[in-house]
Amino acid sequence: MQSAEVAEPKVEISNFDVIVPIEIENPKPQAINLSKEPKFSALSLSSIRAKKELLESTKGILKEEIHLPTEAFNETDMLLQWSKYAQRLGDKGHKIMESLLLIGDPKLQGTTILHELPNDGSKIEFETAKFELLGYLRGKLHNHDITIEVVVNEKVENKFAFTPLDKYNRLNEINPNLELLKKTFDLDI
């Protein structure tokens, strides 16, 4: 066998241009000044002077104050709107919030409504929907100074009457005429 020589191709280098990578700077995003006030540098005396002049010129501008209605209302009006709102919630299917509103009658102290709830869990549930109620009451009573304060009273005790004497005493507290009825017909307990 003959040995075959593999010939390597000869490459001639002629005038090739050398390519040098060029770094292109990406323009940095500039902050857009959305305010109508001109932007000043803090490093020059002229800009400090311009800032002072701008402050002097804006001192004369008065902002218009918005006056929200603050009509007087009484506890009866507040209770009426309170129960209407509870009824609306019940109609929409929000029974838990309706029952929290109807647990007891809220008390009115000035423009603050005090609502008493039996525990912290019901207070948290009430707080989630308090702002919608507040907006409703402010609109219906035409007073935007109204606030709602929730008080937790865990000491509310239900007294249960077990014996006939306990039942009689409880009913006598509700209606004192029961004693008169007992004496008139000479009834026993």
Backbone as CSV, one residue per row, in Angstrom:
resi,resn,N_x,N_y,N_z,CA_x,CA_y,CA_z,C_x,C_y,C_z
1,MET,0.825,-1.160,0.000,0.000,0.000,0.000,0.860,1.209,0.000
2,GLN,0.392,2.033,-0.740,1.138,3.275,-0.836,0.650,4.225,0.226
3,SER,1.535,4.928,0.744,1.130,5.900,1.759,0.650,7.141,1.050
4,ALA,-0.478,7.537,1.421,-1.077,8.709,0.796,-0.830,9.907,1.676
5,GLU,-0.266,10.862,1.075,-0.009,12.072,1.829,-1.168,13.021,1.627
6,VAL,-1.600,13.526,2.730,-2.720,14.467,2.670,-2.119,15.854,2.614
7,ALA,-2.474,16.546,1.608,-1.925,17.888,1.453,-2.837,18.884,2.138
8,GLU,-2.234,19.741,2.946,-3.019,20.763,3.640,-3.186,21.932,2.700
9,PRO,-4.383,22.507,2.680,-4.586,23.648,1.793,-3.810,24.841,2.319
10,LYS,-3.287,25.562,1.405,-2.528,26.747,1.771,-3.457,27.941,1.730
11,VAL,-3.431,28.699,2.813,-4.282,29.880,2.906,-3.393,31.088,2.809
12,GLU,-3.739,31.918,1.900,-2.971,33.140,1.759,-3.715,34.265,2.458
13,ILE,-2.979,35.014,3.256,-3.564,36.148,3.952,-3.210,37.379,3.156
14,SER,-4.245,38.056,2.728,-4.025,39.282,1.995,-4.657,40.419,2.769
15,ASN,-4.782,41.507,2.226,-5.242,42.728,2.899,-6.656,42.563,3.470
16,PHE,-6.716,42.070,4.696,-8.008,41.975,5.378,-8.168,43.182,6.287
17,ASP,-9.391,43.647,6.376,-9.668,44.735,7.311,-9.905,44.129,8.697
18,VAL,-9.361,44.772,9.670,-9.543,44.320,11.038,-10.808,44.984,11.578
19,ILE,-11.680,44.174,12.139,-12.934,44.701,12.676,-12.758,44.882,14.170
20,VAL,-12.941,46.093,14.607,-12.825,46.415,16.019,-14.237,46.695,16.546
21,PRO,-14.635,46.011,17.604,-15.976,46.281,18.130,-16.053,47.684,18.724
22,ILE,-17.140,48.353,18.417,-17.359,49.708,18.906,-18.513,49.644,19.909
23,GLU,-18.293,50.208,21.061,-19.348,50.229,22.070,-20.247,51.430,21.815
24,ILE,-21.515,51.143,21.709,-22.499,52.201,21.508,-23.160,52.454,22.858
25,GLU,-23.130,53.672,23.267,-23.732,54.016,24.549,-25.239,54.111,24.395
26,ASN,-25.930,53.410,25.274,-27.385,53.509,25.270,-27.760,54.787,26.016
27,PRO,-28.611,55.552,25.401,-28.981,56.775,26.105,-29.758,56.413,27.373
28,LYS,-29.394,57.061,28.477,-30.070,56.808,29.754,-31.419,57.502,29.737
29,PRO,-32.418,56.818,30.256,-33.729,57.483,30.299,-33.676,58.669,31.254
30,GLN,-34.214,59.759,30.791,-34.202,60.968,31.597,-35.552,61.125,32.264
31,ALA,-35.523,61.625,33.470,-36.758,61.848,34.212,-37.527,62.984,33.558
32,ILE,-38.792,62.771,33.402,-39.642,63.786,32.802,-40.227,64.612,33.921
33,ASN,-40.091,65.903,33.814,-40.609,66.815,34.823,-42.074,67.086,34.506
34,LEU,-42.975,66.425,35.248,-44.399,66.581,34.997,-44.974,67.808,35.683
35,SER,-44.291,68.306,36.667,-44.797,69.494,37.340,-44.548,70.716,36.464
36,LYS,-45.304,71.723,36.700,-45.194,72.935,35.894,-44.095,73.854,36.409
37,GLU,-43.474,73.452,37.513,-42.408,74.274,38.072,-41.114,73.999,37.319
38,PRO,-40.352,75.010,37.034,-39.077,74.778,36.351,-38.102,74.066,37.279
39,LYS,-37.199,73.295,36.689,-36.231,72.545,37.466,-34.952,73.360,37.581
40,PHE,-34.426,73.450,38.789,-33.226,74.244,39.033,-32.148,73.370,39.636
41,SER,-30.938,73.713,39.341,-29.806,73.032,39.944,-29.550,73.662,41.306
42,ALA,-29.056,72.876,42.216,-28.783,73.403,43.554,-27.331,73.842,43.684
43,LEU,-26.599,73.805,42.584,-25.169,74.075,42.676,-24.764,75.465,42.227
44,SER,-25.653,76.215,41.683,-25.250,77.546,41.220,-26.026,78.623,41.972
45,LEU,-25.422,79.790,42.081,-26.067,80.895,42.784,-27.278,81.392,42.024
46,SER,-27.201,81.381,40.697,-28.335,81.867,39.921,-29.554,80.964,40.099
47,SER,-29.340,79.646,40.246,-30.486,78.760,40.438,-31.085,78.922,41.839
48,ILE,-30.251,79.204,42.828,-30.765,79.458,44.180,-31.622,80.712,44.169
49,ARG,-31.162,81.727,43.473,-31.906,82.970,43.348,-33.229,82.720,42.611
50,ALA,-33.193,81.898,41.564,-34.406,81.594,40.801,-35.408,80.823,41.661
51,LYS,-34.920,79.915,42.506,-35.811,79.177,43.404,-36.502,80.118,44.381
52,LYS,-35.764,81.059,44.923,-36.351,82.016,45.864,-37.415,82.861,45.176
53,GLU,-37.138,83.290,43.947,-38.123,84.087,43.207,-39.377,83.273,42.924
54,LEU,-39.206,81.987,42.598,-40.356,81.122,42.336,-41.197,80.960,43.591
55,LEU,-40.556,80.772,44.741,-41.291,80.650,45.998,-42.033,81.936,46.332
56,GLU,-41.425,83.071,46.091,-42.070,84.362,46.348,-43.299,84.530,45.457
57,SER,-43.202,84.098,44.214,-44.317,84.281,43.294,-45.477,83.340,43.607
58,THR,-45.195,82.161,44.163,-46.277,81.217,44.475,-46.949,81.507,45.804
59,LYS,-46.389,82.350,46.624,-47.017,82.667,47.909,-48.350,83.376,47.722
60,GLY,-48.509,84.116,46.664,-49.733,84.870,46.442,-50.883,84.020,45.935
61,ILE,-50.617,82.785,45.501,-51.667,81.923,44.958,-52.363,81.209,46.110
62,LEU,-53.679,81.342,46.186,-54.467,80.676,47.216,-55.183,79.489,46.605
63,LYS,-55.164,78.391,47.308,-55.885,77.215,46.838,-57.319,77.302,47.324
64,GLU,-58.228,76.857,46.468,-59.639,76.887,46.810,-59.950,75.744,47.777
65,GLU,-60.589,76.075,48.876,-60.950,75.070,49.859,-62.315,74.502,49.512
66,ILE,-62.438,73.199,49.667,-63.705,72.541,49.388,-64.464,72.440,50.709
67,HIS,-65.661,72.974,50.727,-66.484,72.938,51.931,-67.535,71.851,51.757
68,LEU,-67.410,70.797,52.553,-68.375,69.714,52.515,-69.506,70.036,53.481
69,PRO,-70.709,69.572,53.181,-71.851,69.915,54.039,-71.707,69.324,55.443
70,THR,-72.148,70.112,56.407,-72.140,69.664,57.806,-73.460,70.060,58.463
71,GLU,-74.551,69.569,57.885,-75.862,69.884,58.437,-76.081,69.131,59.743
72,ALA,-76.863,69.718,60.621,-77.169,69.092,61.906,-78.169,67.955,61.692
73,PHE,-78.050,66.919,62.507,-78.978,65.795,62.465,-79.149,65.271,63.873
74,ASN,-80.216,64.532,64.096,-80.449,63.985,65.431,-80.313,62.465,65.412
75,GLU,-80.417,61.873,66.577,-80.209,60.428,66.702,-81.287,59.640,65.974
76,THR,-82.492,60.173,65.919,-83.583,59.489,65.228,-83.299,59.377,63.737
77,ASP,-82.830,60.481,63.130,-82.483,60.453,61.705,-81.361,59.456,61.450
78,MET,-80.369,59.457,62.337,-79.244,58.550,62.182,-79.702,57.095,62.294
79,LEU,-80.551,56.792,63.270,-81.042,55.424,63.441,-81.889,54.969,62.255
80,LEU,-82.650,55.891,61.681,-83.460,55.563,60.511,-82.568,55.182,59.328
81,GLN,-81.557,55.983,59.061,-80.638,55.691,57.962,-79.809,54.436,58.255
82,TRP,-79.450,54.231,59.508,-78.698,53.053,59.921,-79.486,51.788,59.602
83,SER,-80.776,51.790,59.968,-81.600,50.602,59.720,-81.893,50.424,58.228
84,LYS,-82.022,51.519,57.481,-82.210,51.402,56.025,-80.992,50.770,55.367
85,TYR,-79.813,51.162,55.833,-78.594,50.592,55.272,-78.502,49.101,55.615
86,ALA,-78.869,48.745,56.837,-78.866,47.336,57.240,-79.848,46.541,56.377
87,GLN,-80.994,47.123,56.092,-81.992,46.466,55.255,-81.453,46.251,53.838
88,ARG,-80.755,47.255,53.307,-80.149,47.130,51.967,-79.134,45.998,51.936
89,LEU,-78.310,45.905,52.999,-77.329,44.826,53.055,-78.013,43.462,53.120
90,GLY,-79.091,43.377,53.877,-79.837,42.125,53.974,-80.442,41.729,52.646
91,ASP,-80.940,42.697,51.903,-81.514,42.421,50.593,-80.460,41.941,49.597
92,LYS,-79.233,42.415,49.764,-78.132,42.007,48.877,-77.534,40.666,49.291
93,GLY,-77.910,40.159,50.459,-77.394,38.877,50.914,-76.247,38.962,51.901
94,HIS,-75.923,40.149,52.368,-74.847,40.329,53.353,-75.448,40.232,54.755
95,LYS,-75.830,39.028,55.129,-76.563,38.819,56.380,-75.700,39.049,57.616
96,ILE,-74.422,38.729,57.536,-73.550,38.903,58.709,-73.427,40.382,59.057
97,MET,-73.170,41.195,58.043,-73.035,42.631,58.294,-74.374,43.227,58.739
98,GLU,-75.456,42.735,58.172,-76.783,43.212,58.595,-77.000,42.912,60.076
99,SER,-76.638,41.707,60.507,-76.841,41.358,61.919,-75.915,42.164,62.828
100,LEU,-74.703,42.485,62.354,-73.804,43.320,63.154,-74.358,44.731,63.326
101,LEU,-75.009,45.236,62.296,-75.608,46.567,62.399,-76.820,46.570,63.324
102,LEU,-77.541,45.456,63.339,-78.781,45.407,64.114,-78.605,44.786,65.500
103,ILE,-77.365,44.503,65.916,-77.125,43.934,67.249,-77.683,44.852,68.327
104,GLY,-77.425,46.102,68.209,-77.938,47.078,69.170,-78.049,48.427,68.490
105,ASP,-78.759,49.323,69.127,-78.880,50.665,68.557,-77.629,51.468,68.875
106,PRO,-77.046,52.069,67.858,-75.866,52.902,68.116,-76.259,54.181,68.845
107,LYS,-75.331,54.726,69.575,-75.556,55.975,70.312,-74.866,57.108,69.568
108,LEU,-75.445,58.281,69.637,-74.886,59.451,68.964,-74.317,60.400,70.005
109,GLN,-73.042,60.768,69.814,-72.400,61.767,70.673,-71.784,62.815,69.760
110,GLY,-72.503,63.915,69.581,-72.049,64.940,68.645,-72.181,64.419,67.234
111,THR,-71.053,64.267,66.537,-71.081,63.668,65.206,-70.405,62.292,65.214
112,THR,-70.130,61.765,66.389,-69.527,60.439,66.509,-70.610,59.430,66.859
113,ILE,-70.639,58.357,66.088,-71.599,57.287,66.327,-70.867,56.171,67.057
114,LEU,-71.357,55.823,68.241,-70.770,54.741,69.030,-71.599,53.481,68.837
115,HIS,-70.962,52.443,68.334,-71.659,51.171,68.102,-70.999,50.105,68.957
116,GLU,-71.789,49.420,69.752,-71.289,48.425,70.690,-71.446,47.033,70.098
117,LEU,-70.340,46.288,70.080,-70.346,44.918,69.561,-69.883,43.963,70.656
118,PRO,-70.289,42.685,70.597,-70.010,41.764,71.699,-68.595,41.198,71.765
119,ASN,-67.839,41.189,70.634,-66.490,40.605,70.695,-65.596,41.203,69.614
120,ASP,-64.300,40.859,69.692,-63.323,41.398,68.747,-63.530,40.860,67.333
121,GLY,-63.989,39.635,67.205,-64.239,39.060,65.876,-65.297,39.838,65.115
122,SER,-66.360,40.196,65.809,-67.410,40.975,65.145,-66.924,42.393,64.865
123,LYS,-66.027,42.903,65.702,-65.466,44.233,65.459,-64.635,44.227,64.181
124,ILE,-63.820,43.205,63.988,-62.998,43.109,62.778,-63.883,43.004,61.546
125,GLU,-64.923,42.210,61.623,-65.858,42.064,60.501,-66.551,43.392,60.199
126,PHE,-66.924,44.115,61.246,-67.598,45.407,61.071,-66.650,46.435,60.447
127,GLU,-65.388,46.414,60.870,-64.404,47.382,60.377,-64.186,47.256,58.869
128,THR,-64.358,46.054,58.314,-64.131,45.874,56.882,-65.166,46.612,56.045
129,ALA,-66.369,46.750,56.546,-67.432,47.405,55.780,-67.821,48.755,56.375
130,LYS,-67.043,49.231,57.329,-67.387,50.474,58.019,-67.347,51.688,57.089
131,PHE,-66.395,51.725,56.169,-66.230,52.910,55.338,-67.376,53.079,54.332
132,GLU,-67.939,51.961,53.860,-69.100,52.058,52.983,-70.300,52.602,53.760
133,LEU,-70.472,52.129,54.982,-71.546,52.623,55.847,-71.350,54.104,56.145
134,LEU,-70.110,54.484,56.412,-69.797,55.871,56.724,-70.116,56.773,55.533
135,GLY,-69.758,56.352,54.335,-70.070,57.124,53.136,-71.575,57.260,52.930
136,TYR,-72.303,56.174,53.179,-73.758,56.206,53.046,-74.369,57.190,54.039
137,LEU,-73.959,57.105,55.301,-74.521,57.992,56.327,-74.162,59.450,56.068
138,ARG,-72.915,59.703,55.642,-72.514,61.083,55.350,-73.342,61.663,54.219
139,GLY,-73.634,60.858,53.217,-74.433,61.334,52.096,-75.890,61.561,52.468
140,LYS,-76.478,60.617,53.174,-77.904,60.714,53.514,-78.181,61.761,54.583
141,LEU,-77.252,61.935,55.531,-77.466,62.897,56.612,-76.851,64.262,56.302
142,HIS,-76.189,64.378,55.157,-75.578,65.638,54.688,-74.625,66.218,55.730
143,ASN,-73.783,65.342,56.282,-72.800,65.796,57.260,-71.536,64.958,57.087
144,HIS,-70.454,65.604,56.676,-69.211,64.890,56.410,-68.264,64.880,57.610
145,ASP,-68.760,65.291,58.766,-67.967,65.219,59.994,-68.266,63.941,60.776
146,ILE,-69.154,63.114,60.270,-69.576,61.900,60.976,-68.422,60.910,61.040
147,THR,-68.232,60.339,62.214,-67.279,59.247,62.402,-67.979,58.117,63.142
148,ILE,-67.471,56.906,62.968,-68.040,55.746,63.651,-66.959,55.145,64.541
149,GLU,-67.305,54.961,65.798,-66.378,54.354,66.749,-67.002,53.055,67.248
150,VAL,-66.227,51.984,67.183,-66.718,50.675,67.594,-66.179,50.360,68.981
151,VAL,-67.067,49.971,69.868,-66.705,49.629,71.246,-67.036,48.153,71.452
152,VAL,-66.059,47.394,71.956,-66.283,45.981,72.255,-66.673,45.857,73.719
153,ASN,-67.838,45.267,73.962,-68.338,45.067,75.318,-68.585,43.575,75.494
154,GLU,-67.608,42.889,76.067,-67.732,41.447,76.272,-68.486,41.115,77.553
155,LYS,-68.862,42.098,78.314,-69.522,41.862,79.588,-71.032,41.798,79.468
156,VAL,-71.532,41.814,78.247,-72.970,41.697,78.071,-73.362,40.288,78.493
157,GLU,-74.191,40.219,79.496,-74.589,38.921,80.034,-76.063,38.686,79.737
158,ASN,-76.337,37.514,79.284,-77.726,37.120,79.098,-78.165,36.376,80.354
159,LYS,-79.172,36.886,80.974,-79.681,36.238,82.170,-80.794,35.288,81.738
160,PHE,-80.585,34.037,82.051,-81.584,33.044,81.697,-82.418,32.707,82.921
161,ALA,-83.702,32.593,82.714,-84.616,32.241,83.804,-84.912,30.755,83.705
162,PHE,-84.540,30.014,84.765,-84.728,28.572,84.734,-85.911,28.126,85.590
163,THR,-86.054,28.709,86.754,-87.139,28.297,87.650,-88.363,29.172,87.387
164,PRO,-89.512,28.724,87.807,-90.711,29.556,87.625,-90.610,30.907,88.332
165,LEU,-89.947,30.946,89.481,-89.773,32.208,90.197,-88.871,33.158,89.398
166,ASP,-87.792,32.613,88.805,-86.918,33.441,87.959,-87.685,33.990,86.758
167,LYS,-88.510,33.147,86.159,-89.300,33.577,84.998,-90.284,34.677,85.396
168,TYR,-90.935,34.487,86.557,-91.884,35.503,87.023,-91.176,36.835,87.297
169,ASN,-90.018,36.784,87.967,-89.275,38.019,88.264,-88.818,38.716,86.979
170,ARG,-88.393,37.939,86.001,-87.960,38.529,84.726,-89.138,39.198,84.019
171,LEU,-90.280,38.541,83.980,-91.465,39.126,83.337,-91.977,40.330,84.126
172,ASN,-91.817,40.302,85.439,-92.240,41.419,86.277,-91.349,42.647,86.023
173,GLU,-90.060,42.410,85.710,-89.175,43.528,85.347,-89.635,44.182,84.050
174,ILE,-90.063,43.360,83.124,-90.506,43.895,81.832,-91.835,44.616,81.976
175,ASN,-92.785,44.009,82.711,-94.112,44.594,82.864,-94.540,44.523,84.331
176,PRO,-94.439,45.650,85.058,-94.808,45.645,86.485,-96.293,45.383,86.741
177,ASN,-97.131,45.503,85.732,-98.561,45.225,85.916,-98.832,43.745,86.184
178,LEU,-97.829,42.916,85.983,-97.977,41.489,86.251,-98.229,41.238,87.739
179,GLU,-97.616,42.044,88.589,-97.840,41.921,90.037,-99.296,42.225,90.376
180,LEU,-99.842,43.260,89.742,-101.249,43.611,89.955,-102.162,42.478,89.503
181,LEU,-101.840,41.868,88.390,-102.632,40.747,87.876,-102.575,39.555,88.849
182,LYS,-101.412,39.309,89.406,-101.249,38.204,90.361,-102.075,38.427,91.619
183,LYS,-102.072,39.679,92.132,-102.809,39.991,93.361,-104.308,40.011,93.097
184,THR,-104.727,40.514,91.938,-106.157,40.614,91.636,-106.810,39.247,91.575
185,PHE,-106.166,38.301,90.915,-106.764,36.976,90.757,-106.201,35.955,91.752
186,ASP,-105.432,36.428,92.711,-104.853,35.589,93.744,-104.191,34.349,93.141
187,LEU,-103.171,34.642,92.243,-102.481,33.570,91.515,-101.191,33.166,92.252
188,ASP,-100.809,31.912,92.077,-99.554,31.418,92.603,-98.523,31.348,91.463
189,ILE,-97.282,31.238,91.890,-96.205,31.142,90.881,-95.972,29.709,90.518
